[in-house]
Amino acid sequence: MNHIAIKMLMGDRGKYLGIVMGLTFASLIMTQQPAIFLGLMSRSYSFITDVGLPDIWVMDEKVQFVDDIKPLQDTELYRVRGISGVQWAMPMYKGLLKARLADGTFQTCIVVGLDDATLIGGPPVMLEGKLDDLRRSDGVIVDIDGAQDKLGKPSPTPGGKLIPIKVGDSLELNDQRAIVVGIAKVTRTFQSQPVVYTTYSRAKNYAPKERKLLSFVLVKAKPGQDLAVLTRRIRATTGLAAYTSEEFKSLTYEYFMRNTGIPINFGISVLLGFIVGAAIAGQTFYNFTLENLRQFGVLKAMGTSNWTLLRMILLQAVLVGTIGYGLGVGLTALFGYSMRNSILAFKFPWQLLMFSGAGVSLICVFAALVSIIKVIRLEPAIVFKG
């Protein structure tokens, strides 16, 4: 019977391909759009991920996400250092500054100031130069994506590609010279702005003059110290907010989920993909069943039970669902691989395979149920009708 079911399914190539293509489209949309959504949301806290050494981030209690900088007084650093359970605490500056490029144009950059002595919080991967080179006069490190794109120099030929900024080139930050001493690889930020690293003291000189310039205090707990206990102790002692790295990521992620239209936009896309896929697959599968009612009637007249016919239809639904799901996921993976070096955000965890697989399964169940009801109600006498 399984062989007969497959032969019936593939007998009409047009409808068979129509069902597969409908499921492929649904699988593609339900996998690709969430992958882009997850990639985009992961960029919202990418800066926290890149700064992997500290256990706890200390900041103003009103901070809502990683880019919501509310500066602190430098004296807060010494208060945090004096708390029991803290192994070390280092300052960090993070702000948006305009860089003046060689051709006179301006580009907004994320400027990160690292502790002068330890340089804790630096970029995760150095492609050119060394992190210690930041101690050179006017030294800065720029990320590779910014160096090749937004900080690039214009081509001598009109319409030509930008010339990437390289080690030894200079730019201006707040009318002060900055010499590129290294190129780093960092995770793209949510706004995809260039990232510039320098020392904390130099960042304070670059930044507009304000009474408070300390953005974060990066804390490392002593070995064996419970992080939850230490964060509560820091809050009680200083009155500042203190989060572990994972808590700070969650705070940032939840802010973007609550206060932007990104989840709604991507959710609508996924829902439309599901509805369109279900409509195409369900209607095509139902039409396929109608055209094969005489064959199902013959099988019933020969004594085939409803349970056997049900298994045949389920086999057909599982077969087209598996093929459509595989094609959709494969196209999504190919799309993500082709976009790996572009500005597009894309993240494809294994949980996403289960999500899209569940969606395709629901579509197949819907399509199969529509056909099963028709076949179960079928009278064998249909065989003898003209």
N, C-alpha and C positions, 0 to 999 in steps of 0.2 A: 504493500500500500504506500509506503514511503516513496518508492520509485515512481509510482503512478502520480503521487502528489507533486513531485518535482517535475515530471514530464508535463503535467497540466500547467504548472506555473510558468515554465519556460516555453510552452507551446506558442504563446502569443508574445513575441519578442518586444513589441511596442509597449504593451501594458507592463510587462516585466521590467523593462528598462525605466518606464515611468515611475513605478513604485520605488525602484532602487534610487533613482535620481531625487525623488521627493525626500526619501530618508537621508540621502547623502547631504542634501541642502540643510535639512533640519539638524543633522549631526554637526555639520560645519559651523552653522550659526551658533548652536548651543555650546560649542567648544571654543571657537575663535573669539567671540565677543567676551565671554568671561575671562579668557586668557589675557586679552588686552586690558580688561578692567583690573584684573589682579596685578598685572605689570604696572599699570598706572598708579594703583594704590600703594604698591610696594615702593614706588619712587617717593611717595610722600614722606617716608621715614628712612630713605636710603642713607642719609647723612648719619643717622644713629647707627645703622648697620656698619658703615665704614669705620666708625670710631669704636673699635671692638674691645679695647683694653679696659676702660673704666667699668666698674660694676654699677655705679649710681651716678645719676645726673641731678645736680642741685641747681635750682633756678627760682625766679620770682614765683610766688604762689598763684599769680594771675595768668601765667603762661598757659596757653591752650593747645599749642602744637609746636613742633620743633622750629618753625620759622617765625613764631610769634615771640620775638625777642623783647624782653623787658629788662633793661640793664640793672645790674646790682652795683653796690659800692665795693671797691677792692678789699675793704676790711672784712667783708663776708667770707673771703677765702680763708683768712686766719681763724675765724670762728669755726669754720668747718674742720680745719686741720686739728683743732684742739679737742674734737669730740672723740670719745672712747670708741675704739673699734675701727677707726679710719687709719689705713696704712699710709696713704698719701692722698693729697687733694691738689689739683692743678687747675689754673685758670684757662678759660677759652673765650676768645672773642669771635662772634659770628655776626656778620652784617652785610647789607647790600651797599656797595659803593660803585660809582661810575669810573670806569677806566677810560683814559684817553689813549687811543691807538696811534700808530705811526702816521696814518693819513689824516689825523685830526678828528675822526669820528669818535663817538662815545659808546660804550657798552657797559650795561649794568652787570656786575659780577658779585658772586658770593665770596666775601673775603673772610678767611678763617685765620685767627691768630692763635698760635700754639705757645705753650710755656717756653720761655727762652732757654731754660736750662735742660729740660728733658725732651721737649718737642713732642710730648704726648698728645695724641689726637690727630696725628699726621695721616696722609693718604695711605691706603692699604697696600698699593703696589706702585713702585717707582719704575718708570720706563727709561728715563734718562736722568743722570745726576744722582745725588744722594740726599737723604733728608737732612743730614748735617750741613749741607750747602746753604741752608736757610740762614746760617749764622754769618754768611758772607755779607758784606755791605750791600744794602738795598735788595737782598735776595728774596725772590718769590718762586713758588712752584705752581704751575698751572696744570689743569687736567687736560688730557689728550683730546677730548672731544671739543673743548673750548679752544684749544690751541689750533686745531685744524679747521674750525668753523668760525665762530663768532669773534675770536681774537685774531684771526688770520689777516694777513696783509693783502691788499688788493693786487691783482695781477697787472703787470705792465701793459698787457694787451686788453683792449676793451672786451668785456664779456667773458674773460678767462676765469679759471678757477682761483680761489683764494690761495695764497701762499701761507702755509702753516707757520705760526710763530714758533721759534726754536730757542734752545739754550743760547744765551748771549744777547738776545733781543731785549728791548726795553719797552715799557709803557708807563703811563702816569696814573697814579692813584691820588686823587685830591691834590693835584698839582705837585706831587712828589714822585721822584723817579723810582721805578721798580725794575730790577734786572731779573730776567728769567734764568734761574739756576737749575731747574729740573722740570721734567714732564712726568706726570703721574696718571695712573688709571684709577678713576673713581666711578661709583655708580651714578648714573644720570639722576639729576634732581627732578622734582615735580615740575619746576618751571624750565628745566633744561638750560639753566644759565651757567656760564663758565665759573669754575671754582678756583680761587686763588688762595694758596697757603703762604703764610709768613709767620714771623715771630709775634708774640703777644705785644711786646713793647712797640714794635714797628706798626702793628695793626692799629694801636691807639694813636699813633702819629698820622696814619692814613685816614682814620675816621674823623668825621666832624667833631669839633670840640664839644664835649658834654661832661656833665659832672659825674655821670655813671657810664662805664663802658664794659664792665664785666658781664658777659652773656651767660656763661655756665661755669659751674665748678664741677670738674670731673673727679670722682672719688673712687678709690680702690679700697675695698674692705680688707681687713687683716684675715689671714688664713683661719678658717673655722668660724668666722663671724657670720651669723645669720643676717642675710640682706634685709629681710622684712623688719627685723628688730632695729637694724642700723638706720633704715630710712625713717622709721618712726622717731628714733632718737634725734636724728638731724632736724626733723620737722619741729619736734618739741623744743629743742635747744635754740634754733635759729629763727623759727617762724617762717622759713622758706619751704618751698615744695621740693621733695626729693623722690625720685623714681628710679627703679631699676631700669636697665636698658629695655627689657621687654615691656615694662609698664609704660615707658615713655613712647615706645612704638605704638602700643595700643591706644594711648591718649591721642597721638597724632592721627592714627588710622580712624578712630571713632569721630574725631572732629570733622574730617573730610566726608565721612559717611553721613553725618548728621547735617552738615551745613553746605553741602554742594549738591548739584543735581546729577552728579556722575552715576550713582547707583540706579536712579530712576531711568536715566537715558539708556544705560546698558541693559537694565532689566526689561525695558520695553522691547529692545532689539531681540533679546533671547526669547521673550514671550511670542513675538511675531514669528520668529523662526519655528517655534514649536507649533503654533497654530497653522501656519502655512504648510509645514511638513505633514501635520496630522490631516489637513484637508486634502492634500494631494494624494498621500498614501492611502487614506481611508476611502476616498472616492474611487481611485483607480483599482484598489483591491476589491471594492464592492462591485464595480463594473466587471472585473475579471470573474468574480463569483457568479454574477448573473449570466455571463456568457457560457459558463460551464455548469449551469443548473441541470442540463440534460445528462451530462456525464455523472454528476452526483446522484441524479435520479436513477440512472442505470445501476450504480453501486448499491443504492438502497433497495432496488428491486431484486438484486442478487443476494440480499440478506445482510449487507454491511450495516453495522450498528451506528447509531449517532455518535457514540464515543470514538469509534474509529474515524469517522468523517471529521470529528472535532480535532483529533490528533493530526490528520492530514492538513487541515487549515492552519493549525498552530505551527506545524513544520514549515509550511510555506511562509508564514509570517516571520518565524525565527530566521529562516534562510535569508530573506530579503532584508530583514533588520540587521543581521550580522554584516552582510555585504555593505549596506548603506552606512552603517556605523563605522566600519573599517575605512571606507573611502573618505568619509567626513573627517575622521580623526587624522588620517594620513595627510589629507590636504591641509589641515590645520597645522600639523607638524612641519610640513613643507613650507607653509607660509611663514611660520615662526622662524625657521632656519634661514629663509631668504631675507628676513628682516632683522637678523641678529645684530648687524652693524649699523642699523639705521636709528633714527630718533624715535621710532615707534616703540612703545612699551609693550612687552609681551612676557608673560610668565605662565608656564604650562606644568603645574604640579600633577601628581598622579590622581589626586582627589577629583580633578576636573574630568578625568576619564570616566570616573564613576558617575559624576553628575550628568554628563551627556549620555552615557549609557543608560541611565535611568530614564532620561527623557525619550530616547529612541524606543526603549522598551514600552513606555506608556503609549506611544504612537502605534506601535505594532499591536499591542493589546486592544487598543481602540479599533484599529482596522480589522483585526481578527474577529472581535465580538460582533461587528456589523455584519460580517459574512457568515459567522456561525449561526446567528439567529435566523438568517434566511435559509440556510441549509437544513437546520433542525426542523423548521416548519415545512420543509419541502415534502410533497406527496410523490411517491414513486410513480403514480399514474401519469406524471408529466411526460414520461418516456413515450407513451402511446398517443400523445396529442400531436396533431399535425403542425 
